[in-house]
């Protein structure tokens, strides 16, 4: 299997950001690591081996990137505003640096599928929700117990924060939809949920 590793200094994040791509052709898959893991996590845990058939046969070209979670979401010392700022910078890194690389290798009209587990699911969903015109969809595998979520108070939940945090899209089974340019968030439906 073809395996290409690269790294560059991200002007959006102010740090080196490595990336690994698996395969020679195929539909692009953008993989986000869990928690504070790195871009090689899916290789270490044999997920790449699990999809090797699709990669070797040119059906999928998988790209795995680093996150900035240890500087933002997982950093207990950071102010919530800084966490949102880092997520915004990370979004620009994906849109201005990673997506152009994928499109250069897979075609200008390539729309990757985002995927991740746990906190990687959060990032994959966030990327897709913010840019549904640039990505085909998302496979976000995560568990959230709404009764135990550590959420900011409603005073802290500004429109910018809410647009940056898609977990609020599913909190208490409320479905929210952000318009493609991120100007408004609308409540679409609400399902009633009772804890067991």
N, C-alpha and C positions, 0 to 999 in steps of 0.2 A: 504494500500500500504506500502510495506517495504521502510524504509527511513533510510539510514546509513550515519552519518556524521563523518568525521575524519579530523585530522590535523596533520601536522608534520613540523619540521624545514627543509626547503629545503636547501641542501648544495649548490645548483646552484644559488639560489637567496639570501641566507643569511637572510631568514625571515620565519616565520610560514605561511604555505599555507593550508587553509582549503579546503575541498572537500565534496560534498554531492552526494550520489548515491541513485537513486530511482528504486525500482523493485528488483525482485529476480532472474530473468533470462532474456534472450533475446539479441537481437543485440545491441552492445554498441553504444551509442550516446554521444559524448563529446561536452558539451555546454560551450561556452565562453560568459561572461557577456558583456553588452554594456558599453561604456565609462569607468567611474570610479566606476561602480557598483560592487557588490560582488557575491559570488557563490550562494547566496539565491535569487537573482533577479528573476529568472524564476518561483520560487515558489511564491514570493510576487505578481507577475503580472499574476498569474493563468495559466501560460503555462503548468506547470506540471499537473494541473487539466485538461487541454485541451487534453493531451495525456495519461491521466490516464487509459483509456481502454487498450491501447497497453502495458502499464507498468504492470497493474494488470494481464493481460493475458500472461505475459512472452514473449511478442514480442519485447520489448525494455527494456534495462537497461540504464537509463540516468545518466550521470555523469556531474555535474556542478562544475566548478573550478573558482578561482579568477584570475584576471589579474594583471599586473603590470603597467597598463596604467598611473596611477597617479604619478608613478616614472619615466615614460619614455615619451610616446607619448603626454600625456596631461600636462606634466610639462614644462611650458614656460621658466623656468629658466635653464633647462638642455641643454647642448651642444648636437648638432645632433649626434656626435660620441657616447655619453653616451646613447642616446636613442637607437641607433643601438646595443650597447653592452647589454642593458637591454633586447632587443628583442632576442638577441642571447642566453642570459642566460635563458630567459623564454622558448625558444625553447628547450634548454637542460633539463629544468625542466619537460616539457611535455614528451620528449622522454625518459629520464632516470628515472623519478619518477612517472608520471601519467600513461603513457602507460603500464609500467610493472604492476602497480596495476590493471589496467583494464584487462590485459591479464591473470593475476593471477586469477581474478574472473570470466572471460568470456571464458578463453581458450587461450593457447599460440599462436594460429593462429588468434585470434580476431583482426579485422581491423575496428576500430571505424569510424563512420561517424562524421565529425566535423560540428558544426553549431553555428551560432550566428547572431545577428542583429546589424546594425550600426558598431561601432568599434569592436564589437564581431565578426561580419562578416569578418572584416579585419583579425582578429587573426585566425579565423577558416580557412579562405582561405589560409593565410600564412602557417599555419601548414600543410594543405593538399598539397599545391604547393611545399613545401620544402621536404615532405616525402610521395610522392604518392604511394610508395611501402608499407607503414605502415598503411595507412588510406584508407578506401573504397571510400570516396568522401567527398564533402562538400555541405552544404546548407548555402550559405552566402547571407543574405538579407541586402542590403545597397543601398543608393543612392549617386551617385557622379556626380557633375556637373563639367565637365572638364574645363569649362571657368572660374571657380571660385576657383580652387584648389590652395592652398598655398603650392607650391612645392619648394624644394631647387633649387638653380641654377645648371646648368649642371656641373659646376666645382666641386660642392659638391657631385654630384651623382657618387660615386665610384662604382665599380663592387660589392663590399660587401654590400653597401647600397642598390643597386638595387636588389640584390638577397634577401635581408631581407624585402623589401617593395613591396608586390605583387600589390599594387594599381597602380604601374607603368605598370603592365601587362595589365591593361585596360584603362590607360590614353589615351584619344583621340582615343579610339577604336582600339588601337594597341594591338595585342595579342602577348605576349612573352611567351616562354616556357623555363623553367630551366631544365637542365638535372638532373637526380636523385641524383647525388653526388654534385650538386650545383657548378660545375666548369664553366659553360658557360650559357649565356642567348642568345637565338636566336629569332629574330623577325619572326613570322610565317605568319601573314597577317595584313593588314591594311584596315579598312573600313573608308570611308569618312563620316564625320559628320559635319553638319552645324547647328550652334545654331539658334534657332527660333527667 
